[in-house]
Amino acid sequence: MNIYVANISWKSTEEELKKLFETYGEVTSVKVIVDKFTQRSRGFGFVEMADDNAARTAINELNGKDFNGRNLVVNEARAKSDSQKG
């Protein structure tokens, strides 16, 4: 399952996010989105987990949780629609 994570502190790393989610199950990928000009975190990213049940547990447990001084917003990522691409 692909999970959308928002309100990530700019100082948080992909490795820290991976460790946070790994407490709930296997994490297959983590991507914090960065600004292409400043290379600074844009404050959101995506975590992919192998097991949907573990992912749902992580979403329920981590949504609203303080992480590096910010309360995370965590929910299932929605697929991009054709109007959002490109």
C-alpha positions in Angstrom: 0.0 0.0 0.0 1.2 3.5 -0.8 0.8 5.9 2.1 0.7 9.7 1.9 2.5 11.5 4.7 2.2 15.2 5.2 3.3 17.9 7.7 6.8 16.3 7.8 9.5 18.5 9.4 11.9 19.9 6.9 14.8 18.4 9.0 13.3 14.9 8.8 15.1 12.4 6.6 13.8 9.5 4.5 15.7 7.1 6.9 14.0 8.5 10.0 10.6 8.1 8.3 11.5 4.6 7.2 12.4 3.6 10.8 9.1 5.1 12.1 7.0 3.1 9.7 9.1 -0.1 10.1 7.8 -0.5 13.6 4.5 -1.6 11.9 5.9 -3.8 9.2 8.1 -4.1 6.1 8.7 -0.8 4.3 9.5 -1.2 0.6 10.2 2.4 -0.2 10.2 5.9 1.2 10.3 9.2 -0.7 10.3 12.7 0.8 9.4 15.2 -2.0 11.9 18.0 -2.4 11.7 21.3 -4.2 13.6 21.0 -7.5 15.2 24.4 -7.2 16.1 24.6 -3.5 16.5 20.9 -2.8 14.6 21.5 0.5 11.9 19.2 1.7 8.4 20.2 0.6 7.0 18.8 3.9 5.3 15.7 2.4 6.2 12.3 1.0 5.2 8.7 0.4 5.9 5.5 2.2 5.2 2.1 0.6 4.5 -0.9 2.7 4.3 -4.5 1.6 1.4 -5.6 3.8 -1.9 -3.7 3.6 -2.9 -4.6 7.1 0.3 -3.3 8.5 -0.1 -0.2 6.4 -3.6 0.4 7.8 -2.3 0.0 11.3 0.5 2.4 10.7 -1.9 5.0 9.2 -4.2 4.6 12.3 -1.4 4.8 14.8 0.7 7.6 13.2 -1.9 10.0 11.9 -1.7 13.0 14.2 1.4 11.7 16.0 4.2 14.1 16.8 7.3 13.4 14.7 10.3 15.8 15.0 8.1 18.5 16.4 5.3 18.2 13.8 2.0 16.3 13.9 1.9 14.0 10.9 -1.0 13.7 8.6 -1.1 10.1 7.4 -3.5 8.5 5.0 -3.7 6.1 2.1 -2.3 7.7 -1.1 -4.8 8.2 -3.9 -3.7 7.4 -7.5 -3.0 10.4 -9.7 -5.9 11.1 -12.0 -5.2 11.9 -15.7 -6.0 15.6 -15.0 -3.2 15.8 -12.3 -0.5 14.2 -14.5 2.0 16.2 -16.4 
